Amino acid sequence: MILVHLTDLHIRPLGLAAYRTAETNMLTERALRAVARLRQTPDAVVITGDLTDNGLDSEYAMLADMLGRLIKVPVYVIPGNHDRREALKAQLKHLPGVNDHPDFVQYTAMVAGHRLVMLDTVIPGSGAGTLCAERLAWLDATLAADTSTPTIVAMHHPSFACGIRHMDKINLQNPQGFTAIIAKHPQVKRILCGHHHRPITAQVAHAIASIGPSVAHQVEFTLGDDPGFWNLEPAAFHVITDMPDDGLITHTVYVEDYPGPFPFLPDPDYPGRP
């Protein structure tokens, strides 16, 4: 299995920048082109929310155009706090699973022998996330329906604090219920998140949870109560692959090209030479 995890695109209407500076349409197009150039074709692409900056129809239309032109494998999406659930359901209805649930954007899919559970954590009118009783019950029942297939849960809001406190204030607001459900289901191997615009790894019950970096702008690294700022650190995405003896492995892949490739030519004095 090769699964590409993108997050936090923040698509804007044509010609407009996010936060007056971040050219998120250009940055997303560049990232999707990098995905399309991967030497090994992925089995699917997962995008964990903040597909758009304001949930406008014109923003979803921009994203649909990019995906249609550049990505030729299945694309699975969920909303983030910058999305509008109803607009996403209407404008991206051609994507698999988007309208499977009557109220939320959550569904399951099979990707190369692995089960993908896409989970909606949006609270309309809030930057924070939640899993109400209905969504928690859906998650528990969905996981209980297949306990033998290795499973990946994808959601926008992480369920753990990472120390960047202005972001931690708007993460999943009721993480205990989510963690308790994950703990019941050892087939859950990975939890994929967005929202924090940084590559961050944690443990949730027995599972490894990872926040993907944004393909656009990044949140500035600072631990504590500093005010939040963003920057244009190199954009990246995650590629998850299944290794026969070691399970799921996550790689960070940078969008930009850098000097190289250069051959490995060990110096004659290299101490590791046979």
DRENPA-3360 file (N, C-alpha, C; in nm, 2 decimals, always signed):
BEGIN
1 = MILVHLTD = +0.08/-0.12/+0.00/+0.00/+0.00/+0.00/+0.09/+0.13/+0.00 ~ +0.05/+0.22/-0.08/+0.11/+0.36/-0.08/-0.01/+0.46/-0.06 ~ -0.01/+0.53/+0.05/-0.12/+0.62/+0.08/-0.06/+0.76/+0.10 ~ -0.10/+0.86/+0.02/-0.05/+0.99/+0.03/-0.15/+1.07/+0.12 ~ -0.09/+1.14/+0.22/-0.17/+1.22/+0.32/-0.14/+1.36/+0.30 ~ -0.23/+1.44/+0.25/-0.22/+1.59/+0.24/-0.32/+1.65/+0.34 ~ -0.29/+1.77/+0.38/-0.38/+1.84/+0.47/-0.36/+1.99/+0.46 ~ -0.47/+2.06/+0.50/-0.47/+2.21/+0.52/-0.43/+2.28/+0.39;
9 = LHIRPLGL = -0.51/+2.27/+0.29/-0.48/+2.33/+0.16/-0.52/+2.48/+0.16 ~ -0.63/+2.51/+0.22/-0.68/+2.65/+0.23/-0.70/+2.72/+0.10 ~ -0.77/+2.65/+0.01/-0.79/+2.70/-0.13/-0.87/+2.83/-0.12 ~ -0.84/+2.93/-0.21/-0.91/+3.05/-0.21/-0.97/+3.07/-0.35 ~ -1.06/+3.17/-0.36/-1.11/+3.20/-0.50/-1.00/+3.25/-0.59 ~ -1.01/+3.23/-0.71/-0.91/+3.27/-0.81/-0.85/+3.41/-0.79 ~ -0.72/+3.41/-0.77/-0.65/+3.54/-0.76/-0.64/+3.59/-0.62 ~ -0.69/+3.53/-0.52/-0.69/+3.58/-0.38/-0.60/+3.49/-0.30;
17 = AAYRTAET = -0.53/+3.56/-0.20/-0.44/+3.49/-0.11/-0.50/+3.47/+0.02 ~ -0.46/+3.36/+0.09/-0.50/+3.34/+0.23/-0.42/+3.43/+0.32 ~ -0.49/+3.49/+0.42/-0.43/+3.58/+0.52/-0.35/+3.69/+0.44 ~ -0.40/+3.73/+0.33/-0.35/+3.84/+0.24/-0.21/+3.81/+0.19 ~ -0.15/+3.70/+0.22/-0.01/+3.67/+0.18/+0.02/+3.53/+0.12 ~ -0.05/+3.43/+0.18/-0.02/+3.29/+0.14/-0.09/+3.26/+0.01 ~ -0.02/+3.23/-0.09/-0.07/+3.20/-0.22/-0.11/+3.05/-0.22 ~ -0.21/+3.02/-0.15/-0.25/+2.88/-0.12/-0.29/+2.80/-0.25;
25 = NMLTERAL = -0.35/+2.87/-0.35/-0.38/+2.79/-0.47/-0.26/+2.75/-0.54 ~ -0.16/+2.84/-0.55/-0.03/+2.80/-0.62/+0.04/+2.69/-0.54 ~ +0.04/+2.70/-0.40/+0.11/+2.60/-0.32/+0.04/+2.47/-0.33 ~ -0.09/+2.47/-0.33/-0.17/+2.34/-0.35/-0.14/+2.28/-0.49 ~ -0.15/+2.36/-0.59/-0.12/+2.31/-0.72/+0.02/+2.25/-0.73 ~ +0.11/+2.31/-0.67/+0.25/+2.26/-0.67/+0.26/+2.13/-0.60 ~ +0.19/+2.12/-0.49/+0.19/+1.99/-0.41/+0.12/+1.88/-0.49 ~ +0.01/+1.91/-0.55/-0.06/+1.80/-0.63/+0.03/+1.76/-0.75;
33 = RAVARLRQ = +0.10/+1.85/-0.80/+0.20/+1.81/-0.91/+0.31/+1.72/-0.86 ~ +0.35/+1.75/-0.74/+0.46/+1.67/-0.68/+0.40/+1.53/-0.65 ~ +0.28/+1.52/-0.61/+0.22/+1.38/-0.59/+0.21/+1.31/-0.72 ~ +0.17/+1.38/-0.82/+0.15/+1.32/-0.96/+0.29/+1.27/-1.01 ~ +0.40/+1.33/-0.97/+0.53/+1.29/-1.01/+0.60/+1.18/-0.93 ~ +0.53/+1.14/-0.83/+0.59/+1.03/-0.75/+0.63/+0.91/-0.84 ~ +0.74/+0.85/-0.82/+0.78/+0.74/-0.90/+0.69/+0.62/-0.89 ~ +0.65/+0.60/-0.76/+0.55/+0.49/-0.74/+0.41/+0.55/-0.73;
41 = TPDAVVIT = +0.32/+0.51/-0.81/+0.18/+0.56/-0.81/+0.11/+0.52/-0.68 ~ +0.06/+0.62/-0.61/-0.01/+0.58/-0.48/-0.14/+0.51/-0.51 ~ -0.19/+0.44/-0.41/-0.32/+0.37/-0.42/-0.43/+0.47/-0.40 ~ -0.40/+0.57/-0.32/-0.51/+0.67/-0.29/-0.44/+0.80/-0.23 ~ -0.52/+0.90/-0.23/-0.48/+1.03/-0.16/-0.59/+1.06/-0.05 ~ -0.54/+1.09/+0.07/-0.63/+1.13/+0.18/-0.60/+1.28/+0.21 ~ -0.71/+1.36/+0.22/-0.69/+1.50/+0.26/-0.77/+1.53/+0.38 ~ -0.70/+1.56/+0.49/-0.77/+1.57/+0.62/-0.81/+1.71/+0.66;
49 = GDLTDNGL = -0.89/+1.77/+0.57/-0.96/+1.89/+0.61/-0.89/+2.02/+0.58 ~ -0.97/+2.13/+0.61/-0.93/+2.27/+0.56/-0.89/+2.26/+0.41 ~ -0.98/+2.20/+0.34/-0.97/+2.19/+0.19/-0.97/+2.34/+0.14 ~ -1.06/+2.42/+0.20/-1.07/+2.56/+0.15/-1.04/+2.65/+0.27 ~ -1.04/+2.78/+0.24/-1.01/+2.88/+0.35/-1.14/+2.93/+0.41 ~ -1.25/+2.93/+0.33/-1.38/+2.98/+0.39/-1.50/+2.90/+0.35 ~ -1.48/+2.79/+0.29/-1.59/+2.70/+0.25/-1.68/+2.76/+0.15 ~ -1.63/+2.84/+0.06/-1.70/+2.90/-0.05/-1.72/+2.80/-0.17;
57 = DSEYAMLA = -1.83/+2.81/-0.24/-1.85/+2.73/-0.36/-1.73/+2.75/-0.46 ~ -1.69/+2.88/-0.48/-1.58/+2.90/-0.57/-1.45/+2.84/-0.53 ~ -1.43/+2.83/-0.40/-1.31/+2.76/-0.35/-1.31/+2.61/-0.38 ~ -1.43/+2.55/-0.35/-1.44/+2.40/-0.38/-1.43/+2.38/-0.53 ~ -1.48/+2.47/-0.61/-1.47/+2.45/-0.76/-1.32/+2.46/-0.80 ~ -1.24/+2.55/-0.74/-1.10/+2.55/-0.77/-1.03/+2.42/-0.73 ~ -1.06/+2.36/-0.62/-1.01/+2.24/-0.57/-1.05/+2.12/-0.67 ~ -1.18/+2.12/-0.70/-1.22/+2.01/-0.79/-1.15/+2.02/-0.92;
65 = DMLGRLIK = -1.12/+2.13/-0.97/-1.05/+2.15/-1.10/-0.91/+2.09/-1.08 ~ -0.84/+2.13/-0.98/-0.70/+2.08/-0.96/-0.70/+1.93/-0.94 ~ -0.78/+1.88/-0.86/-0.78/+1.73/-0.84/-0.81/+1.66/-0.97 ~ -0.91/+1.71/-1.05/-0.95/+1.65/-1.17/-0.84/+1.65/-1.27 ~ -0.76/+1.75/-1.28/-0.65/+1.76/-1.37/-0.53/+1.68/-1.33 ~ -0.50/+1.67/-1.20/-0.37/+1.63/-1.16/-0.37/+1.49/-1.09 ~ -0.48/+1.45/-1.02/-0.47/+1.33/-0.94/-0.56/+1.22/-1.01 ~ -0.50/+1.11/-1.04/-0.58/+1.00/-1.12/-0.61/+0.88/-1.03;
73 = VPVYVIPG = -0.59/+0.89/-0.90/-0.62/+0.78/-0.81/-0.74/+0.83/-0.72 ~ -0.80/+0.74/-0.65/-0.91/+0.79/-0.56/-0.86/+0.89/-0.46 ~ -0.95/+0.99/-0.43/-0.92/+1.10/-0.34/-1.03/+1.09/-0.23 ~ -0.99/+1.08/-0.10/-1.08/+1.08/+0.01/-1.06/+1.20/+0.09 ~ -1.17/+1.28/+0.12/-1.16/+1.40/+0.19/-1.26/+1.40/+0.31 ~ -1.22/+1.49/+0.41/-1.31/+1.52/+0.52/-1.30/+1.67/+0.54 ~ -1.39/+1.73/+0.61/-1.39/+1.88/+0.63/-1.30/+1.91/+0.75 ~ -1.25/+2.04/+0.75/-1.19/+2.10/+0.87/-1.27/+2.22/+0.91;
81 = NHDRREAL = -1.22/+2.29/+1.01/-1.29/+2.41/+1.06/-1.30/+2.52/+0.96 ~ -1.22/+2.52/+0.86/-1.23/+2.63/+0.76/-1.33/+2.59/+0.65 ~ -1.39/+2.46/+0.65/-1.48/+2.42/+0.55/-1.62/+2.44/+0.60 ~ -1.71/+2.43/+0.50/-1.86/+2.43/+0.53/-1.91/+2.30/+0.48 ~ -1.96/+2.22/+0.57/-2.00/+2.08/+0.54/-2.10/+2.07/+0.43 ~ -2.20/+2.16/+0.42/-2.30/+2.15/+0.32/-2.24/+2.19/+0.18 ~ -2.16/+2.29/+0.18/-2.10/+2.32/+0.05/-2.00/+2.21/+0.00 ~ -1.93/+2.15/+0.09/-1.84/+2.04/+0.06/-1.92/+1.93/+0.00;
89 = KAQLKHLP = -2.03/+1.89/+0.06/-2.12/+1.78/+0.01/-2.17/+1.81/-0.12 ~ -2.21/+1.94/-0.15/-2.26/+1.97/-0.28/-2.16/+1.99/-0.39 ~ -2.05/+2.05/-0.36/-1.95/+2.08/-0.46/-1.85/+1.97/-0.49 ~ -1.83/+1.88/-0.39/-1.74/+1.77/-0.41/-1.81/+1.63/-0.41 ~ -1.94/+1.63/-0.45/-2.02/+1.51/-0.44/-1.97/+1.40/-0.53 ~ -1.88/+1.44/-0.63/-1.83/+1.33/-0.72/-1.72/+1.25/-0.65 ~ -1.67/+1.30/-0.54/-1.56/+1.22/-0.47/-1.62/+1.11/-0.38 ~ -1.55/+1.00/-0.37/-1.61/+0.88/-0.30/-1.64/+0.91/-0.16;
97 = GVNDHPDF = -1.76/+0.87/-0.11/-1.80/+0.87/+0.03/-1.85/+1.00/+0.08 ~ -1.84/+1.11/+0.01/-1.87/+1.24/+0.07/-2.01/+1.25/+0.12 ~ -2.10/+1.19/+0.04/-2.24/+1.19/+0.08/-2.30/+1.06/+0.14 ~ -2.21/+0.97/+0.19/-2.26/+0.85/+0.24/-2.34/+0.87/+0.37 ~ -2.30/+0.96/+0.45/-2.37/+0.99/+0.58/-2.46/+1.11/+0.56 ~ -2.59/+1.10/+0.61/-2.68/+1.21/+0.58/-2.65/+1.34/+0.65 ~ -2.57/+1.34/+0.76/-2.55/+1.46/+0.83/-2.40/+1.50/+0.83 ~ -2.31/+1.41/+0.83/-2.17/+1.44/+0.84/-2.09/+1.39/+0.72;
105 = VQYTAMVA = -1.97/+1.43/+0.71/-1.88/+1.38/+0.60/-1.79/+1.27/+0.66 ~ -1.85/+1.15/+0.67/-1.77/+1.04/+0.73/-1.81/+0.91/+0.67 ~ -1.72/+0.82/+0.64/-1.74/+0.71/+0.56/-1.62/+0.61/+0.57 ~ -1.63/+0.50/+0.51/-1.51/+0.41/+0.51/-1.48/+0.37/+0.37 ~ -1.36/+0.33/+0.35/-1.31/+0.28/+0.21/-1.20/+0.18/+0.23 ~ -1.18/+0.10/+0.13/-1.07/+0.00/+0.13/-0.96/+0.05/+0.04 ~ -0.84/+0.05/+0.09/-0.72/+0.09/+0.01/-0.62/-0.01/+0.03 ~ -0.60/-0.09/-0.08/-0.49/-0.19/-0.08/-0.48/-0.28/+0.04;
113 = GHRLVMLD = -0.59/-0.34/+0.08/-0.59/-0.43/+0.20/-0.60/-0.36/+0.33 ~ -0.62/-0.23/+0.33/-0.63/-0.16/+0.46/-0.77/-0.08/+0.46 ~ -0.82/-0.07/+0.58/-0.95/+0.00/+0.59/-0.93/+0.14/+0.63 ~ -0.99/+0.23/+0.56/-0.98/+0.38/+0.59/-1.11/+0.42/+0.65 ~ -1.10/+0.48/+0.77/-1.22/+0.54/+0.83/-1.21/+0.69/+0.84 ~ -1.29/+0.76/+0.76/-1.28/+0.91/+0.75/-1.39/+0.97/+0.85 ~ -1.34/+1.05/+0.94/-1.42/+1.10/+1.06/-1.43/+1.25/+1.05 ~ -1.56/+1.30/+1.07/-1.59/+1.44/+1.07/-1.59/+1.49/+1.21;
121 = TVIPGSGA = -1.50/+1.59/+1.24/-1.49/+1.65/+1.37/-1.53/+1.80/+1.38 ~ -1.60/+1.85/+1.28/-1.63/+1.99/+1.27/-1.74/+2.03/+1.36 ~ -1.72/+2.15/+1.42/-1.82/+2.22/+1.50/-1.85/+2.34/+1.41 ~ -1.97/+2.36/+1.35/-2.00/+2.48/+1.27/-1.98/+2.60/+1.36 ~ -1.91/+2.70/+1.31/-1.90/+2.83/+1.39/-1.79/+2.82/+1.49 ~ -1.70/+2.72/+1.49/-1.59/+2.71/+1.58/-1.47/+2.66/+1.52 ~ -1.35/+2.71/+1.57/-1.23/+2.66/+1.52/-1.19/+2.52/+1.58 ~ -1.25/+2.49/+1.69/-1.22/+2.37/+1.76/-1.30/+2.25/+1.70;
129 = GTLCAERL = -1.27/+2.13/+1.75/-1.34/+2.01/+1.70/-1.41/+1.94/+1.81 ~ -1.50/+1.85/+1.77/-1.57/+1.76/+1.87/-1.61/+1.63/+1.80 ~ -1.64/+1.54/+1.88/-1.71/+1.42/+1.84/-1.83/+1.40/+1.93 ~ -1.95/+1.44/+1.88/-2.07/+1.43/+1.95/-2.11/+1.28/+1.98 ~ -2.21/+1.25/+2.06/-2.25/+1.11/+2.09/-2.28/+1.04/+1.96 ~ -2.34/+1.10/+1.87/-2.38/+1.03/+1.74/-2.25/+0.99/+1.66 ~ -2.15/+1.08/+1.66/-2.03/+1.05/+1.58/-1.95/+0.94/+1.65 ~ -1.94/+0.95/+1.79/-1.87/+0.85/+1.86/-1.93/+0.71/+1.84;
137 = AWLDATLA = -2.06/+0.71/+1.85/-2.13/+0.58/+1.83/-2.11/+0.53/+1.69 ~ -2.11/+0.61/+1.59/-2.08/+0.57/+1.45/-1.94/+0.51/+1.44 ~ -1.84/+0.58/+1.50/-1.70/+0.53/+1.50/-1.69/+0.40/+1.57 ~ -1.75/+0.38/+1.68/-1.74/+0.26/+1.76/-1.80/+0.14/+1.67 ~ -1.92/+0.17/+1.62/-1.99/+0.07/+1.54/-1.92/+0.03/+1.41 ~ -1.86/+0.13/+1.35/-1.79/+0.12/+1.23/-1.66/+0.03/+1.25 ~ -1.59/+0.06/+1.36/-1.47/-0.02/+1.39/-1.51/-0.16/+1.43 ~ -1.62/-0.17/+1.50/-1.66/-0.31/+1.55/-1.70/-0.40/+1.43;
145 = ADTSTPTI = -1.74/-0.33/+1.32/-1.79/-0.41/+1.21/-1.68/-0.49/+1.13 ~ -1.56/-0.45/+1.15/-1.45/-0.52/+1.09/-1.33/-0.51/+1.18 ~ -1.30/-0.61/+1.26/-1.19/-0.60/+1.36/-1.06/-0.67/+1.31 ~ -1.06/-0.73/+1.19/-0.95/-0.80/+1.14/-0.86/-0.73/+1.04 ~ -0.92/-0.63/+0.97/-0.85/-0.55/+0.87/-0.77/-0.44/+0.93 ~ -0.64/-0.42/+0.90/-0.56/-0.31/+0.95/-0.63/-0.18/+0.91 ~ -0.65/-0.09/+1.01/-0.73/+0.03/+0.99/-0.66/+0.16/+1.02 ~ -0.69/+0.26/+0.93/-0.64/+0.39/+0.95/-0.76/+0.49/+0.97;
153 = VAMHHPSF = -0.75/+0.56/+1.08/-0.86/+0.66/+1.10/-0.80/+0.80/+1.06 ~ -0.88/+0.87/+0.99/-0.84/+1.01/+0.94/-0.94/+1.11/+1.00 ~ -0.89/+1.22/+1.05/-0.97/+1.32/+1.11/-0.90/+1.46/+1.10 ~ -0.97/+1.57/+1.11/-0.90/+1.70/+1.11/-0.83/+1.74/+1.24 ~ -0.91/+1.74/+1.34/-0.86/+1.79/+1.47/-0.79/+1.68/+1.55 ~ -0.67/+1.70/+1.59/-0.60/+1.60/+1.67/-0.66/+1.59/+1.81 ~ -0.65/+1.47/+1.87/-0.71/+1.45/+2.00/-0.61/+1.46/+2.11 ~ -0.50/+1.52/+2.08/-0.39/+1.53/+2.19/-0.33/+1.67/+2.18;
161 = ACGIRHMD = -0.28/+1.72/+2.30/-0.21/+1.84/+2.30/-0.07/+1.82/+2.26 ~ -0.01/+1.92/+2.18/+0.12/+1.91/+2.13/+0.22/+2.02/+2.19 ~ +0.16/+2.11/+2.27/+0.25/+2.21/+2.33/+0.25/+2.35/+2.26 ~ +0.19/+2.35/+2.14/+0.17/+2.48/+2.07/+0.03/+2.53/+2.12 ~ +0.03/+2.61/+2.22/-0.09/+2.62/+2.30/-0.20/+2.69/+2.23 ~ -0.17/+2.79/+2.14/-0.28/+2.85/+2.07/-0.35/+2.76/+1.97 ~ -0.28/+2.65/+1.93/-0.35/+2.54/+1.85/-0.41/+2.44/+1.94 ~ -0.35/+2.41/+2.05/-0.41/+2.31/+2.14/-0.55/+2.36/+2.20;
169 = KINLQNPQ = -0.57/+2.49/+2.20/-0.69/+2.54/+2.25/-0.81/+2.51/+2.16 ~ -0.78/+2.48/+2.03/-0.88/+2.45/+1.93/-0.86/+2.31/+1.87 ~ -0.81/+2.22/+1.95/-0.80/+2.08/+1.90/-0.93/+2.01/+1.94 ~ -0.94/+1.87/+1.93/-1.06/+1.80/+1.97/-1.09/+1.83/+2.12 ~ -1.21/+1.87/+2.14/-1.25/+1.92/+2.28/-1.29/+1.81/+2.37 ~ -1.32/+1.69/+2.32/-1.36/+1.57/+2.41/-1.28/+1.45/+2.37 ~ -1.15/+1.46/+2.39/-1.06/+1.35/+2.34/-1.08/+1.21/+2.42 ~ -1.13/+1.22/+2.54/-1.14/+1.10/+2.62/-1.23/+0.99/+2.55;
177 = GFTAIIAK = -1.34/+1.03/+2.50/-1.43/+0.93/+2.44/-1.37/+0.87/+2.31 ~ -1.30/+0.95/+2.24/-1.23/+0.90/+2.12/-1.12/+0.80/+2.16 ~ -1.04/+0.84/+2.25/-0.93/+0.75/+2.29/-0.98/+0.62/+2.35 ~ -1.09/+0.62/+2.42/-1.15/+0.50/+2.47/-1.20/+0.41/+2.36 ~ -1.25/+0.46/+2.26/-1.30/+0.38/+2.14/-1.17/+0.32/+2.07 ~ -1.07/+0.40/+2.05/-0.95/+0.35/+1.98/-0.89/+0.24/+2.06 ~ -0.89/+0.25/+2.20/-0.83/+0.15/+2.28/-0.90/+0.02/+2.27 ~ -1.03/+0.02/+2.23/-1.11/-0.11/+2.22/-1.08/-0.18/+2.09;
185 = HPQVKRIL = -1.01/-0.11/+2.00/-1.00/-0.17/+1.86/-0.85/-0.17/+1.82 ~ -0.78/-0.28/+1.85/-0.64/-0.29/+1.82/-0.61/-0.30/+1.67 ~ -0.71/-0.31/+1.59/-0.68/-0.31/+1.45/-0.65/-0.17/+1.39 ~ -0.68/-0.07/+1.47/-0.64/+0.07/+1.43/-0.49/+0.09/+1.45 ~ -0.43/+0.11/+1.34/-0.28/+0.12/+1.34/-0.23/+0.26/+1.33 ~ -0.31/+0.35/+1.27/-0.27/+0.49/+1.25/-0.39/+0.58/+1.26 ~ -0.36/+0.70/+1.31/-0.46/+0.81/+1.31/-0.39/+0.93/+1.24 ~ -0.45/+0.97/+1.13/-0.40/+1.08/+1.05/-0.48/+1.21/+1.08;
193 = CGHHHRPI = -0.41/+1.32/+1.11/-0.48/+1.44/+1.15/-0.42/+1.56/+1.06 ~ -0.48/+1.67/+1.07/-0.43/+1.80/+1.02/-0.44/+1.90/+1.12 ~ -0.48/+2.03/+1.08/-0.52/+2.14/+1.17/-0.40/+2.21/+1.22 ~ -0.29/+2.15/+1.27/-0.18/+2.22/+1.34/-0.07/+2.27/+1.24 ~ -0.08/+2.23/+1.11/+0.02/+2.28/+1.01/+0.16/+2.25/+1.05 ~ +0.19/+2.14/+1.11/+0.32/+2.10/+1.15/+0.33/+1.95/+1.15 ~ +0.44/+1.88/+1.12/+0.45/+1.74/+1.14/+0.47/+1.71/+1.28 ~ +0.38/+1.64/+1.34/+0.38/+1.61/+1.49/+0.33/+1.46/+1.50;
201 = TAQVAHAI = +0.40/+1.39/+1.59/+0.37/+1.25/+1.62/+0.34/+1.23/+1.76 ~ +0.24/+1.15/+1.79/+0.20/+1.12/+1.93/+0.14/+0.97/+1.93 ~ +0.11/+0.93/+2.05/+0.04/+0.80/+2.07/-0.09/+0.82/+2.13 ~ -0.19/+0.76/+2.07/-0.33/+0.76/+2.12/-0.37/+0.62/+2.14 ~ -0.39/+0.58/+2.27/-0.41/+0.44/+2.31/-0.29/+0.36/+2.26 ~ -0.31/+0.26/+2.18/-0.20/+0.18/+2.12/-0.16/+0.23/+1.99 ~ -0.23/+0.32/+1.93/-0.21/+0.37/+1.79/-0.11/+0.48/+1.78 ~ -0.04/+0.49/+1.67/+0.04/+0.61/+1.64/-0.04/+0.71/+1.57;
209 = ASIGPSVA = -0.04/+0.83/+1.62/-0.11/+0.94/+1.56/-0.02/+1.04/+1.50 ~ -0.04/+1.09/+1.38/+0.05/+1.19/+1.32/-0.03/+1.30/+1.26 ~ +0.02/+1.42/+1.28/-0.04/+1.54/+1.22/+0.05/+1.57/+1.10 ~ -0.01/+1.59/+0.98/+0.06/+1.62/+0.86/+0.10/+1.76/+0.85 ~ +0.21/+1.80/+0.79/+0.24/+1.94/+0.76/+0.14/+1.99/+0.66 ~ +0.12/+2.12/+0.66/+0.04/+2.17/+0.55/+0.11/+2.17/+0.42 ~ +0.04/+2.16/+0.31/+0.10/+2.18/+0.18/+0.11/+2.33/+0.14 ~ +0.06/+2.41/+0.23/+0.07/+2.56/+0.20/+0.15/+2.62/+0.31;
217 = HQVEFTLG = +0.10/+2.70/+0.40/+0.17/+2.77/+0.51/+0.18/+2.68/+0.63 ~ +0.28/+2.71/+0.71/+0.31/+2.63/+0.83/+0.28/+2.72/+0.96 ~ +0.25/+2.66/+1.07/+0.24/+2.73/+1.19/+0.38/+2.74/+1.25 ~ +0.41/+2.85/+1.30/+0.55/+2.87/+1.36/+0.56/+2.78/+1.48 ~ +0.68/+2.72/+1.49/+0.71/+2.63/+1.61/+0.74/+2.72/+1.73 ~ +0.66/+2.70/+1.83/+0.69/+2.76/+1.96/+0.61/+2.68/+2.07 ~ +0.68/+2.65/+2.18/+0.61/+2.58/+2.29/+0.58/+2.68/+2.40 ~ +0.45/+2.69/+2.43/+0.41/+2.78/+2.53/+0.30/+2.87/+2.49;
225 = DDPGFWNL = +0.29/+2.98/+2.55/+0.17/+3.07/+2.53/+0.20/+3.19/+2.43 ~ +0.30/+3.17/+2.35/+0.33/+3.28/+2.25/+0.21/+3.30/+2.16 ~ +0.19/+3.42/+2.11/+0.08/+3.44/+2.01/+0.11/+3.36/+1.88 ~ +0.01/+3.32/+1.81/+0.02/+3.23/+1.70/+0.06/+3.31/+1.57 ~ +0.16/+3.26/+1.50/+0.20/+3.32/+1.37/+0.22/+3.20/+1.28 ~ +0.22/+3.23/+1.15/+0.25/+3.13/+1.05/+0.37/+3.18/+0.96 ~ +0.43/+3.08/+0.89/+0.54/+3.11/+0.80/+0.54/+3.03/+0.68 ~ +0.64/+3.04/+0.60/+0.65/+2.97/+0.47/+0.76/+2.87/+0.48;
233 = EPAAFHVI = +0.77/+2.79/+0.58/+0.87/+2.68/+0.59/+0.84/+2.59/+0.47 ~ +0.93/+2.51/+0.43/+0.91/+2.42/+0.32/+0.79/+2.33/+0.33 ~ +0.70/+2.33/+0.23/+0.58/+2.25/+0.24/+0.61/+2.10/+0.22 ~ +0.53/+2.02/+0.28/+0.55/+1.87/+0.27/+0.42/+1.80/+0.28 ~ +0.43/+1.67/+0.26/+0.31/+1.58/+0.28/+0.37/+1.45/+0.33 ~ +0.28/+1.36/+0.38/+0.32/+1.23/+0.43/+0.28/+1.12/+0.33 ~ +0.37/+1.02/+0.32/+0.34/+0.90/+0.24/+0.35/+0.78/+0.33 ~ +0.24/+0.71/+0.35/+0.24/+0.59/+0.43/+0.24/+0.47/+0.35;
241 = TDMPDDGL = +0.33/+0.38/+0.38/+0.35/+0.26/+0.31/+0.35/+0.14/+0.41 ~ +0.31/+0.02/+0.36/+0.31/-0.10/+0.44/+0.43/-0.19/+0.41 ~ +0.51/-0.21/+0.51/+0.63/-0.29/+0.50/+0.59/-0.43/+0.55 ~ +0.62/-0.54/+0.48/+0.57/-0.67/+0.52/+0.60/-0.71/+0.66 ~ +0.72/-0.68/+0.71/+0.77/-0.73/+0.84/+0.76/-0.62/+0.95 ~ +0.73/-0.50/+0.91/+0.73/-0.39/+1.00/+0.60/-0.30/+1.01 ~ +0.50/-0.33/+0.93/+0.38/-0.26/+0.94/+0.38/-0.13/+0.86 ~ +0.30/-0.03/+0.91/+0.29/+0.10/+0.84/+0.41/+0.19/+0.88;
249 = ITHTVYVE = +0.47/+0.25/+0.77/+0.58/+0.34/+0.79/+0.54/+0.47/+0.72 ~ +0.58/+0.58/+0.79/+0.54/+0.71/+0.74/+0.67/+0.79/+0.69 ~ +0.66/+0.84/+0.57/+0.77/+0.92/+0.52/+0.72/+1.07/+0.50 ~ +0.81/+1.16/+0.53/+0.78/+1.30/+0.50/+0.84/+1.34/+0.36 ~ +0.76/+1.38/+0.27/+0.81/+1.41/+0.14/+0.79/+1.56/+0.11 ~ +0.90/+1.63/+0.07/+0.89/+1.78/+0.05/+0.84/+1.81/-0.09 ~ +0.76/+1.91/-0.10/+0.70/+1.95/-0.22/+0.81/+2.00/-0.32 ~ +0.90/+2.09/-0.27/+0.99/+2.15/-0.36/+1.10/+2.06/-0.40;
257 = DYPGPFPF = +1.16/+2.09/-0.52/+1.28/+2.02/-0.56/+1.40/+2.09/-0.51 ~ +1.50/+2.01/-0.47/+1.63/+2.07/-0.42/+1.75/+2.02/-0.50 ~ +1.86/+2.08/-0.49/+1.98/+2.03/-0.57/+2.00/+1.88/-0.55 ~ +2.04/+1.82/-0.66/+2.06/+1.68/-0.66/+1.98/+1.62/-0.77 ~ +1.98/+1.49/-0.79/+2.05/+1.39/-0.70/+2.20/+1.37/-0.73 ~ +2.27/+1.34/-0.62/+2.41/+1.32/-0.63/+2.44/+1.17/-0.59 ~ +2.54/+1.11/-0.66/+2.57/+0.97/-0.63/+2.64/+0.96/-0.50 ~ +2.62/+0.85/-0.43/+2.70/+0.82/-0.31/+2.84/+0.76/-0.35;
265 = LPDPDYPG = +2.94/+0.84/-0.33/+3.08/+0.79/-0.37/+3.16/+0.80/-0.24 ~ +3.17/+0.69/-0.17/+3.24/+0.69/-0.04/+3.39/+0.73/-0.06 ~ +3.44/+0.80/+0.03/+3.58/+0.84/+0.03/+3.67/+0.71/+0.06 ~ +3.79/+0.70/+0.00/+3.87/+0.58/+0.03/+3.90/+0.56/+0.18 ~ +3.89/+0.67/+0.26/+3.91/+0.66/+0.40/+3.79/+0.63/+0.49 ~ +3.67/+0.61/+0.42/+3.55/+0.58/+0.49/+3.56/+0.45/+0.57 ~ +3.54/+0.46/+0.71/+3.56/+0.34/+0.79/+3.46/+0.23/+0.78 ~ +3.35/+0.25/+0.71/+3.25/+0.15/+0.69/+3.28/+0.07/+0.57;
273 = RP = +3.38/+0.10/+0.49/+3.41/+0.02/+0.37/+3.45/-0.12/+0.40 ~ +3.40/-0.22/+0.33/+3.44/-0.36/+0.36/+3.59/-0.38/+0.34;
% end
